[in-house]
Amino acid sequence: METVETMKRTILASMLLACAMYANAAQGSSAAVPSDAAVKAAKYAVTTYRTDVVKTLTGLVSFNTVADPKIPSDQDPQHIAFKNYLKTETARLGFDFADHGWVVVIGMGKSDERVGIVTHGDVQPVDPSKWKKSPFVLDQTSEPGKLLARGAEDDKGPIATAMYAMKALKDQQLPLSKRIELYVYMGEESNWQPLVDFLKTHEPPQMNITLDAEYPAVVAEKASGTIAVTFPKANAVVPVAGTPHVAAFAGGFFGSQIPEDASATIANASEAIEAQVRARGAQQEGMRYTFARKGADLEVRARGVSAHSSKPEDGVNAVAMLADALAVQPWPNTSAGAAVNYLNQMVGTGLYGEKFGNIAYRDSFMGPMTVAPTVIRQKEEGIEVSLNLRRPRGKSVEQLTGEVNAALAAWQGRNIALANVTVRTGEPWLRTDAPQLPILMNVFSYFTGMKDPKPVAIGGGTNSRLFPNAVSFGPGMPGQVYTGHSEHEFITLKQLLLNLQMYTAVLAELAK
């Protein structure tokens, strides 16, 4: 019979042996990922195709693939031309090509086991007047080192790099056991339903990486949502003749962009009111204002900084800031005045909905819910204000909707009745068990020098949600401003080539 001391020694020896085995296994895994073959292929890709990848990107961005609400993607001439260009490039690089209408699949190799790369070829709307050159021309000269164009980062840059990563593996004749398939969806920015329908009859690869977000890897995405209300003319206050009031208020471009522009007209504005608005606006960091007099009226135009609405901290919200600049006195609840009062009382210049009743909350991993005014539209019945929500896990749809409606009811009780109230949100997404995560972390660490990287959560939503075992891998670097959806979208040449190396190495590891 063993003594207690002997048992202790036996247990301790077993623990030490287990720890040593775990350490050796971890060390062996770290040494094998990325493998020598993966690193060699990555270096070959960036050495051989550093010019070609830019040429292909130049072609991809030349097509205006913004969604046309009147024409489905599979009938849109610009989308069809874009896909034809992809088909030509695919044939030149030696891959197979299948056009399924809204979805293009570019494949390499033959196997029942497959690795998928998920991207999209459509882009967000753009204001050409804000670009030094056409947003559909790859501008390599205005800002040296940057490749500026709509889609350069989101998501045509990733398409080009994925194609040359595949080409590098083909050239190197790596003994891959899995087929690689590059999916290019043409409605990610506007309509997910055709992809949902496609995947009901098309069997996707068993493992997938989406190239539409951030590094090191994205395993969680907040849910997108909207709070839209109309301030109807029928319920608005009729101001006393000659009294100052907000006669017009507008701003924003589309719902997933932090607005860069906003404007307002103050009727019967005294010089004192103008001076107060000027002084308040001058205190706002990152904002520019212009003022124009038209008789007794004052027109105010605000210019902030656009950004992806999932990252409101990266922009300067012109709508919220202009409303704040106008908060120099209580305004009568005209349709426009009520919109300004609502923004100041319920949203303010904060990012997290702290002023909107009890809706604010956060998750320890996914972060806080963000609330941002994005589009102010003048409609026939009044002014519509849309707020973009990005919500983490932690509240049910029913709880959040109830809190929003309670806050709106309280505001209406103090002000005027609203119309066309819409409260809509989806579900947050989380996938922490994807089997490719260790490979992604090791490849990212090797090529960036960042030690012990960890998966992250983002505010945006990607097509990772629709594919099995999918997580996002780039193209944006941690700590850097993501420029997709902004009026200054670019990817640096350095980042494009770094992405090319990492995508090549990852595909070499996942398909071997």
Secondary structure, 3 states (H helix, E strand, C coil): CCCHHHHHHHHHHHHHHHHHHHHHHHHHHHHHCCCHHHHHHHHHHHHHCCCHHHHHHHHHHCCCCECECCECHHHCHHHHHHHHHHHHHHHHHCCEEEECCCEEEEEECCCCCEEEEEEECCECCCCHHHCCCCCCCCECCCCCCEEECCCCCCCHHHHHHHHHHHHHHHHHCCCCCCEEEEEEECCCCCCCHHHHHHHHHCCCCCEEEECCEECCCEEEECEEEEEEEEEEHHHCCCCCCCCCEEEEEEECCCCCEECCEEEEEEECCCHHHHHHHHHHHHCCCCCEEEEEEECCEEEEEEECECEECCCHHHCECHHHHHHHHCCCCCCCCCHHHHHHHHHHHHHCCCCCCCCCCCCCCEECCCEECEEEEEEEEEECCEEEEEEEEEECCCCCHHHHHHHHHHHHHHHHHHCCCCEEEEEEECCCEECCCCCCHHHHHHHHHHHHCCCCCCCEEECCCCHHHHCCCEEECCEECCCCCCCCCCCCCEEEHHHHHHHHHHHHHHHHHHHC
